[in-house]
């Protein structure tokens, strides 16, 4: 398969300014690239973690929530470790270290015992926290059975 093109021959020994481009290799390349694009687009859907959007404070709460304040489980990742708490309670801290995920799993299992069946979990991370740590914390939450994950803003942890 020859690529590129060549100048068209002319009479008189001068080189021609016309150039013939062979489009067959270009079409072959584009068809391969399009097939890779379509195949990888399907696989990226499978590797996604489902999360909900966290409502802002300015959003209107439904009537049921106005009557009974929900106690969400909030998890904050910062440069010192991981904090977790139910709304209106004191935070439980897991300090940063080698086995932070193991200690976090133990603490989150204790908190899950106090949680409701479909407990909403809001995970927030400060800017300095690596994305990998956020995903590992979310994986632990999914492993222990907390299915309603939301990714939120660290400022939501204060309320």
Secondary structure, 3 states (H helix, E strand, C coil): CCCCEEECCCCCCCCCCCEEECCHHHHHHHHHHHHHHHHHHHHHHHCCCCCEECCCCCCCCCHHHHHCCCCCEEEEEECCEEEEEECCCCCEEEECCCCHHHHHHHHHHHHHHHCCCCCEEEEEECCCCCHHHHHHHHHHHHHHCCCEEEEECHHHHCC
